[in-house]
């Protein structure tokens, strides 16, 4: 095995640093995208919980009205 020159070692090191920088950028982009997706899902969940609460209130009101009608007949 032939020893590598300092220049070859430096070039290999530079290539590894460049690859790490690219990977870091990809991960940062993915992280940003995932955080945005999480924000959207949290907002959607909040909307769905609100709609569910509204529906529950309407159903309870209908049940109350039906019980009231039963008592008056």
PDB file as gemmi writes it, atoms N, CA and C in Angstrom:
CRYST1    1.000    1.000    1.000  90.00  90.00  90.00 P 1                      
ATOM      1  N   UNK A   1       0.842  -1.171   0.000  1.00  0.00           N  
ATOM      2  CA  UNK A   1       0.000   0.000   0.000  1.00  0.00           C  
ATOM      3  C   UNK A   1       0.890   1.237   0.000  1.00  0.00           C  
ATOM      4  N   UNK A   2       0.613   2.107  -0.915  1.00  0.00           N  
ATOM      5  CA  UNK A   2       1.421   3.319  -1.067  1.00  0.00           C  
ATOM      6  C   UNK A   2       0.884   4.414  -0.151  1.00  0.00           C  
ATOM      7  N   UNK A   3       1.736   5.073   0.622  1.00  0.00           N  
ATOM      8  CA  UNK A   3       1.245   6.148   1.500  1.00  0.00           C  
ATOM      9  C   UNK A   3       0.684   7.293   0.651  1.00  0.00           C  
ATOM     10  N   UNK A   4      -0.403   7.865   1.125  1.00  0.00           N  
ATOM     11  CA  UNK A   4      -1.005   8.973   0.390  1.00  0.00           C  
ATOM     12  C   UNK A   4      -0.292  10.270   0.745  1.00  0.00           C  
ATOM     13  N   UNK A   5      -0.282  11.139  -0.220  1.00  0.00           N  
ATOM     14  CA  UNK A   5       0.408  12.413  -0.005  1.00  0.00           C  
ATOM     15  C   UNK A   5      -0.461  13.337   0.839  1.00  0.00           C  
ATOM     16  N   UNK A   6       0.139  14.311   1.467  1.00  0.00           N  
ATOM     17  CA  UNK A   6      -0.644  15.277   2.249  1.00  0.00           C  
ATOM     18  C   UNK A   6      -1.700  15.979   1.383  1.00  0.00           C  
ATOM     19  N   UNK A   7      -1.378  16.232   0.127  1.00  0.00           N  
ATOM     20  CA  UNK A   7      -2.349  16.873  -0.770  1.00  0.00           C  
ATOM     21  C   UNK A   7      -3.552  15.968  -1.004  1.00  0.00           C  
ATOM     22  N   UNK A   8      -3.292  14.671  -1.208  1.00  0.00           N  
ATOM     23  CA  UNK A   8      -4.396  13.715  -1.377  1.00  0.00           C  
ATOM     24  C   UNK A   8      -5.249  13.648  -0.115  1.00  0.00           C  
ATOM     25  N   UNK A   9      -4.587  13.649   1.020  1.00  0.00           N  
ATOM     26  CA  UNK A   9      -5.320  13.612   2.288  1.00  0.00           C  
ATOM     27  C   UNK A   9      -6.171  14.869   2.460  1.00  0.00           C  
ATOM     28  N   UNK A  10      -5.597  16.004   2.099  1.00  0.00           N  
ATOM     29  CA  UNK A  10      -6.329  17.264   2.211  1.00  0.00           C  
ATOM     30  C   UNK A  10      -7.527  17.286   1.268  1.00  0.00           C  
ATOM     31  N   UNK A  11      -7.339  16.783   0.057  1.00  0.00           N  
ATOM     32  CA  UNK A  11      -8.447  16.742  -0.903  1.00  0.00           C  
ATOM     33  C   UNK A  11      -9.544  15.791  -0.420  1.00  0.00           C  
ATOM     34  N   UNK A  12      -9.159  14.674   0.141  1.00  0.00           N  
ATOM     35  CA  UNK A  12     -10.142  13.724   0.672  1.00  0.00           C  
ATOM     36  C   UNK A  12     -10.900  14.351   1.838  1.00  0.00           C  
ATOM     37  N   UNK A  13     -10.149  15.047   2.697  1.00  0.00           N  
ATOM     38  CA  UNK A  13     -10.788  15.727   3.828  1.00  0.00           C  
ATOM     39  C   UNK A  13     -11.758  16.801   3.335  1.00  0.00           C  
ATOM     40  N   UNK A  14     -11.352  17.574   2.333  1.00  0.00           N  
ATOM     41  CA  UNK A  14     -12.214  18.624   1.772  1.00  0.00           C  
ATOM     42  C   UNK A  14     -13.475  18.015   1.171  1.00  0.00           C  
ATOM     43  N   UNK A  15     -13.336  16.870   0.504  1.00  0.00           N  
ATOM     44  CA  UNK A  15     -14.498  16.192  -0.084  1.00  0.00           C  
ATOM     45  C   UNK A  15     -15.462  15.733   1.012  1.00  0.00           C  
ATOM     46  N   UNK A  16     -14.915  15.217   2.114  1.00  0.00           N  
ATOM     47  CA  UNK A  16     -15.768  14.781   3.228  1.00  0.00           C  
ATOM     48  C   UNK A  16     -16.484  15.968   3.865  1.00  0.00           C  
ATOM     49  N   UNK A  17     -15.766  17.081   4.041  1.00  0.00           N  
ATOM     50  CA  UNK A  17     -16.380  18.284   4.612  1.00  0.00           C  
ATOM     51  C   UNK A  17     -17.504  18.768   3.697  1.00  0.00           C  
ATOM     52  N   UNK A  18     -17.246  18.780   2.390  1.00  0.00           N  
ATOM     53  CA  UNK A  18     -18.274  19.214   1.433  1.00  0.00           C  
ATOM     54  C   UNK A  18     -19.506  18.308   1.496  1.00  0.00           C  
ATOM     55  N   UNK A  19     -19.274  17.002   1.580  1.00  0.00           N  
ATOM     56  CA  UNK A  19     -20.389  16.054   1.686  1.00  0.00           C  
ATOM     57  C   UNK A  19     -21.175  16.289   2.975  1.00  0.00           C  
ATOM     58  N   UNK A  20     -20.480  16.554   4.065  1.00  0.00           N  
ATOM     59  CA  UNK A  20     -21.169  16.837   5.334  1.00  0.00           C  
ATOM     60  C   UNK A  20     -21.972  18.131   5.264  1.00  0.00           C  
ATOM     61  N   UNK A  21     -21.424  19.131   4.610  1.00  0.00           N  
ATOM     62  CA  UNK A  21     -22.152  20.395   4.456  1.00  0.00           C  
ATOM     63  C   UNK A  21     -23.419  20.202   3.628  1.00  0.00           C  
ATOM     64  N   UNK A  22     -23.319  19.414   2.561  1.00  0.00           N  
ATOM     65  CA  UNK A  22     -24.495  19.137   1.738  1.00  0.00           C  
ATOM     66  C   UNK A  22     -25.546  18.365   2.532  1.00  0.00           C  
ATOM     67  N   UNK A  23     -25.082  17.376   3.286  1.00  0.00           N  
ATOM     68  CA  UNK A  23     -26.017  16.593   4.104  1.00  0.00           C  
ATOM     69  C   UNK A  23     -26.678  17.473   5.162  1.00  0.00           C  
ATOM     70  N   UNK A  24     -25.896  18.347   5.771  1.00  0.00           N  
ATOM     71  CA  UNK A  24     -26.441  19.263   6.766  1.00  0.00           C  
ATOM     72  C   UNK A  24     -27.518  20.154   6.155  1.00  0.00           C  
ATOM     73  N   UNK A  25     -27.280  20.634   4.938  1.00  0.00           N  
ATOM     74  CA  UNK A  25     -28.263  21.484   4.267  1.00  0.00           C  
ATOM     75  C   UNK A  25     -29.539  20.704   3.956  1.00  0.00           C  
ATOM     76  N   UNK A  26     -29.391  19.464   3.483  1.00  0.00           N  
ATOM     77  CA  UNK A  26     -30.566  18.626   3.202  1.00  0.00           C  
ATOM     78  C   UNK A  26     -31.373  18.387   4.476  1.00  0.00           C  
ATOM     79  N   UNK A  27     -30.675  18.088   5.573  1.00  0.00           N  
ATOM     80  CA  UNK A  27     -31.362  17.849   6.846  1.00  0.00           C  
ATOM     81  C   UNK A  27     -32.045  19.114   7.358  1.00  0.00           C  
ATOM     82  N   UNK A  28     -31.398  20.257   7.187  1.00  0.00           N  
ATOM     83  CA  UNK A  28     -32.013  21.522   7.609  1.00  0.00           C  
ATOM     84  C   UNK A  28     -33.269  21.797   6.788  1.00  0.00           C  
ATOM     85  N   UNK A  29     -33.204  21.544   5.481  1.00  0.00           N  
ATOM     86  CA  UNK A  29     -34.382  21.727   4.617  1.00  0.00           C  
ATOM     87  C   UNK A  29     -35.504  20.778   5.021  1.00  0.00           C  
ATOM     88  N   UNK A  30     -35.141  19.523   5.277  1.00  0.00           N  
ATOM     89  CA  UNK A  30     -36.141  18.536   5.685  1.00  0.00           C  
ATOM     90  C   UNK A  30     -36.756  18.920   7.030  1.00  0.00           C  
ATOM     91  N   UNK A  31     -35.925  19.375   7.945  1.00  0.00           N  
ATOM     92  CA  UNK A  31     -36.404  19.795   9.261  1.00  0.00           C  
ATOM     93  C   UNK A  31     -37.387  20.959   9.127  1.00  0.00           C  
ATOM     94  N   UNK A  32     -37.032  21.933   8.290  1.00  0.00           N  
ATOM     95  CA  UNK A  32     -37.910  23.083   8.057  1.00  0.00           C  
ATOM     96  C   UNK A  32     -39.260  22.620   7.484  1.00  0.00           C  
ATOM     97  N   UNK A  33     -39.191  21.715   6.528  1.00  0.00           N  
ATOM     98  CA  UNK A  33     -40.409  21.190   5.911  1.00  0.00           C  
ATOM     99  C   UNK A  33     -41.260  20.435   6.935  1.00  0.00           C  
ATOM    100  N   UNK A  34     -40.623  19.622   7.756  1.00  0.00           N  
ATOM    101  CA  UNK A  34     -41.363  18.860   8.769  1.00  0.00           C  
ATOM    102  C   UNK A  34     -41.992  19.784   9.818  1.00  0.00           C  
ATOM    103  N   UNK A  35     -41.277  20.830  10.193  1.00  0.00           N  
ATOM    104  CA  UNK A  35     -41.847  21.780  11.158  1.00  0.00           C  
ATOM    105  C   UNK A  35     -43.066  22.487  10.567  1.00  0.00           C  
ATOM    106  N   UNK A  36     -42.973  22.848   9.287  1.00  0.00           N  
ATOM    107  CA  UNK A  36     -44.103  23.492   8.614  1.00  0.00           C  
ATOM    108  C   UNK A  36     -45.295  22.523   8.549  1.00  0.00           C  
ATOM    109  N   UNK A  37     -45.016  21.270   8.203  1.00  0.00           N  
ATOM    110  CA  UNK A  37     -46.067  20.265   8.141  1.00  0.00           C  
ATOM    111  C   UNK A  37     -46.697  20.069   9.525  1.00  0.00           C  
ATOM    112  N   UNK A  38     -45.871  20.060  10.565  1.00  0.00           N  
ATOM    113  CA  UNK A  38     -46.391  19.899  11.919  1.00  0.00           C  
ATOM    114  C   UNK A  38     -47.308  21.074  12.287  1.00  0.00           C  
ATOM    115  N   UNK A  39     -46.896  22.287  11.933  1.00  0.00           N  
ATOM    116  CA  UNK A  39     -47.734  23.459  12.207  1.00  0.00           C  
ATOM    117  C   UNK A  39     -49.084  23.334  11.511  1.00  0.00           C  
ATOM    118  N   UNK A  40     -49.065  22.865  10.261  1.00  0.00           N  
ATOM    119  CA  UNK A  40     -50.314  22.699   9.526  1.00  0.00           C  
ATOM    120  C   UNK A  40     -51.196  21.644  10.187  1.00  0.00           C  
ATOM    121  N   UNK A  41     -50.592  20.539  10.618  1.00  0.00           N  
ATOM    122  CA  UNK A  41     -51.360  19.472  11.253  1.00  0.00           C  
ATOM    123  C   UNK A  41     -51.938  19.918  12.591  1.00  0.00           C  
ATOM    124  N   UNK A  42     -51.186  20.697  13.338  1.00  0.00           N  
ATOM    125  CA  UNK A  42     -51.689  21.211  14.617  1.00  0.00           C  
ATOM    126  C   UNK A  42     -52.876  22.138  14.368  1.00  0.00           C  
ATOM    127  N   UNK A  43     -52.770  22.989  13.354  1.00  0.00           N  
ATOM    128  CA  UNK A  43     -53.875  23.887  13.022  1.00  0.00           C  
ATOM    129  C   UNK A  43     -55.091  23.085  12.564  1.00  0.00           C  
ATOM    130  N   UNK A  44     -54.863  22.070  11.733  1.00  0.00           N  
ATOM    131  CA  UNK A  44     -55.967  21.238  11.261  1.00  0.00           C  
ATOM    132  C   UNK A  44     -56.627  20.508  12.429  1.00  0.00           C  
ATOM    133  N   UNK A  45     -55.822  20.013  13.348  1.00  0.00           N  
ATOM    134  CA  UNK A  45     -56.361  19.315  14.521  1.00  0.00           C  
ATOM    135  C   UNK A  45     -57.234  20.267  15.343  1.00  0.00           C  
ATOM    136  N   UNK A  46     -56.755  21.481  15.522  1.00  0.00           N  
ATOM    137  CA  UNK A  46     -57.518  22.475  16.275  1.00  0.00           C  
ATOM    138  C   UNK A  46     -58.864  22.740  15.603  1.00  0.00           C  
ATOM    139  N   UNK A  47     -58.846  22.877  14.284  1.00  0.00           N  
ATOM    140  CA  UNK A  47     -60.089  23.104  13.534  1.00  0.00           C  
ATOM    141  C   UNK A  47     -61.033  21.920  13.697  1.00  0.00           C  
ATOM    142  N   UNK A  48     -60.499  20.712  13.579  1.00  0.00           N  
ATOM    143  CA  UNK A  48     -61.342  19.518  13.710  1.00  0.00           C  
ATOM    144  C   UNK A  48     -61.903  19.381  15.124  1.00  0.00           C  
ATOM    145  N   UNK A  49     -61.108  19.694  16.130  1.00  0.00           N  
ATOM    146  CA  UNK A  49     -61.618  19.644  17.505  1.00  0.00           C  
ATOM    147  C   UNK A  49     -62.748  20.654  17.705  1.00  0.00           C  
ATOM    148  N   UNK A  50     -62.591  21.835  17.129  1.00  0.00           N  
ATOM    149  CA  UNK A  50     -63.619  22.858  17.234  1.00  0.00           C  
ATOM    150  C   UNK A  50     -64.904  22.404  16.539  1.00  0.00           C  
ATOM    151  N   UNK A  51     -64.770  21.856  15.338  1.00  0.00           N  
ATOM    152  CA  UNK A  51     -65.954  21.368  14.613  1.00  0.00           C  
ATOM    153  C   UNK A  51     -66.617  20.231  15.368  1.00  0.00           C  
ATOM    154  N   UNK A  52     -65.815  19.363  15.963  1.00  0.00           N  
ATOM    155  CA  UNK A  52     -66.356  18.256  16.742  1.00  0.00           C  
ATOM    156  C   UNK A  52     -67.135  18.778  17.948  1.00  0.00           C  
ATOM    157  N   UNK A  53     -66.594  19.782  18.606  1.00  0.00           N  
ATOM    158  CA  UNK A  53     -67.274  20.374  19.759  1.00  0.00           C  
ATOM    159  C   UNK A  53     -68.598  21.018  19.336  1.00  0.00           C  
ATOM    160  N   UNK A  54     -68.593  21.711  18.201  1.00  0.00           N  
ATOM    161  CA  UNK A  54     -69.820  22.321  17.685  1.00  0.00           C  
ATOM    162  C   UNK A  54     -70.872  21.253  17.383  1.00  0.00           C  
ATOM    163  N   UNK A  55     -70.449  20.177  16.740  1.00  0.00           N  
ATOM    164  CA  UNK A  55     -71.375  19.089  16.412  1.00  0.00           C  
ATOM    165  C   UNK A  55     -71.924  18.460  17.687  1.00  0.00           C  
ATOM    166  N   UNK A  56     -71.068  18.261  18.677  1.00  0.00           N  
ATOM    167  CA  UNK A  56     -71.510  17.682  19.944  1.00  0.00           C  
ATOM    168  C   UNK A  56     -72.550  18.584  20.612  1.00  0.00           C  
ATOM    169  N   UNK A  57     -72.304  19.876  20.588  1.00  0.00           N  
ATOM    170  CA  UNK A  57     -73.240  20.823  21.191  1.00  0.00           C  
ATOM    171  C   UNK A  57     -74.591  20.786  20.471  1.00  0.00           C  
ATOM    172  N   UNK A  58     -74.527  20.723  19.129  1.00  0.00           N  
ATOM    173  CA  UNK A  58     -75.788  20.665  18.371  1.00  0.00           C  
ATOM    174  C   UNK A  58     -76.560  19.388  18.669  1.00  0.00           C  
ATOM    175  N   UNK A  59     -75.855  18.266  18.752  1.00  0.00           N  
ATOM    176  CA  UNK A  59     -76.522  16.998  19.045  1.00  0.00           C  
ATOM    177  C   UNK A  59     -77.130  17.041  20.450  1.00  0.00           C  
ATOM    178  N   UNK A  60     -76.394  17.567  21.401  1.00  0.00           N  
ATOM    179  CA  UNK A  60     -76.935  17.680  22.761  1.00  0.00           C  
ATOM    180  C   UNK A  60     -78.162  18.579  22.782  1.00  0.00           C  
ATOM    181  N   UNK A  61     -78.137  19.675  22.022  1.00  0.00           N  
ATOM    182  CA  UNK A  61     -79.290  20.570  21.955  1.00  0.00           C  
ATOM    183  C   UNK A  61     -80.485  19.857  21.339  1.00  0.00           C  
ATOM    184  N   UNK A  62     -80.251  19.066  20.299  1.00  0.00           N  
ATOM    185  CA  UNK A  62     -81.347  18.311  19.674  1.00  0.00           C  
ATOM    186  C   UNK A  62     -81.937  17.302  20.656  1.00  0.00           C  
ATOM    187  N   UNK A  63     -81.078  16.618  21.396  1.00  0.00           N  
ATOM    188  CA  UNK A  63     -81.550  15.644  22.385  1.00  0.00           C  
ATOM    189  C   UNK A  63     -82.391  16.346  23.437  1.00  0.00           C  
ATOM    190  N   UNK A  64     -81.928  17.500  23.895  1.00  0.00           N  
ATOM    191  CA  UNK A  64     -82.677  18.266  24.893  1.00  0.00           C  
ATOM    192  C   UNK A  64     -84.048  18.665  24.346  1.00  0.00           C  
ATOM    193  N   UNK A  65     -84.070  19.144  23.100  1.00  0.00           N  
ATOM    194  CA  UNK A  65     -85.357  19.519  22.489  1.00  0.00           C  
ATOM    195  C   UNK A  65     -86.278  18.315  22.346  1.00  0.00           C  
ATOM    196  N   UNK A  66     -85.739  17.180  21.933  1.00  0.00           N  
ATOM    197  CA  UNK A  66     -86.557  15.974  21.794  1.00  0.00           C  
ATOM    198  C   UNK A  66     -87.118  15.526  23.137  1.00  0.00           C  
ATOM    199  N   UNK A  67     -86.291  15.588  24.174  1.00  0.00           N  
ATOM    200  CA  UNK A  67     -86.782  15.224  25.508  1.00  0.00           C  
ATOM    201  C   UNK A  67     -87.877  16.187  25.953  1.00  0.00           C  
ATOM    202  N   UNK A  68     -87.699  17.460  25.631  1.00  0.00           N  
ATOM    203  CA  UNK A  68     -88.699  18.454  25.987  1.00  0.00           C  
ATOM    204  C   UNK A  68     -90.004  18.181  25.256  1.00  0.00           C  
ATOM    205  N   UNK A  69     -89.907  17.826  23.991  1.00  0.00           N  
ATOM    206  CA  UNK A  69     -91.112  17.493  23.213  1.00  0.00           C  
ATOM    207  C   UNK A  69     -91.799  16.267  23.782  1.00  0.00           C  
ATOM    208  N   UNK A  70     -91.044  15.263  24.213  1.00  0.00           N  
ATOM    209  CA  UNK A  70     -91.612  14.065  24.812  1.00  0.00           C  
ATOM    210  C   UNK A  70     -92.401  14.382  26.068  1.00  0.00           C  
ATOM    211  N   UNK A  71     -91.875  15.304  26.863  1.00  0.00           N  
ATOM    212  CA  UNK A  71     -92.521  15.640  28.129  1.00  0.00           C  
ATOM    213  C   UNK A  71     -93.797  16.424  27.899  1.00  0.00           C  
ATOM    214  N   UNK A  72     -93.903  17.147  26.795  1.00  0.00           N  
ATOM    215  CA  UNK A  72     -95.082  17.951  26.515  1.00  0.00           C  
ATOM    216  C   UNK A  72     -96.164  17.187  25.761  1.00  0.00           C  
ATOM    217  N   UNK A  73     -95.872  15.945  25.405  1.00  0.00           N  
ATOM    218  CA  UNK A  73     -96.894  15.183  24.676  1.00  0.00           C  
ATOM    219  C   UNK A  73     -97.507  14.113  25.532  1.00  0.00           C  
TER     220      UNK A  73                                                      
END                                                                             
